[in-house]
Amino acid sequence: MPAMPGSALDTKSMTVGISDLQVLRRPVHPGNLPGYDK
């Protein structure tokens, strides 16, 4: 996932970023998130 949206000014890049945020906002168990061992 992009750290800063400044480098993703492209429309497609912004769309992908928004889609990723929507996926991350879904109620999921923390154990299912990569890099989230707590």
Backbone hydrogen bonds, N-H to C=O, Kabsch-Sander energy under -0.5 kcal/mol:
donor,donor_aa,acceptor,acceptor_aa,energy
7,S,4,M,-1.0
8,A,5,P,-1.6
14,M,10,D,-2.8
15,T,11,T,-2.4
16,V,12,K,-2.5
17,G,13,S,-2.4
18,I,14,M,-2.6
19,S,15,T,-2.4
20,D,16,V,-2.6
21,L,17,G,-2.2
22,Q,18,I,-2.4
23,V,19,S,-2.1
24,L,20,D,-2.5
25,R,21,L,-1.9
26,R,23,V,-1.0
28,V,26,R,-0.7
32,N,29,H,-2.2
33,L,30,P,-1.3
36,Y,33,L,-1.7
37,D,35,G,-0.7
